[in-house]
Amino acid sequence: MKQLLFPAHCPNKEHLVRNQLEETEAVAKRIAKELLNGSAEWDWAKKDFIAESQKLAKERKDLETRAQWRDTIYSLVILAGAVAFGVLLGYKLWH
């Protein structure tokens, strides 16, 4: 058998039940408030994460573009050096 929260012969049953109900409602309101605050913080964190992720993706793309330009310039410099070396070598051989 379940044990009652208050004795059966208690004269203020309604008062005790009302107090317990009020306490339960207060706890439920605090829980609801905490859930709303947690939900708002989660939404903020999610938006911040998405913004940072997009920023990181843009920075990565910019870095890749700079690396491609650097590689292109290095290749052109090496090609120009090879052409210059070939021209000088050809000049030395023919003169």
Summary of the structure (lengths in Angstrom):
residues: 95
radius of gyration: 38.9
end to end distance: 117.6
largest distance: 126.6
contacts: 171
relative contact order: 0.04
helix: 86%
strand: 0%
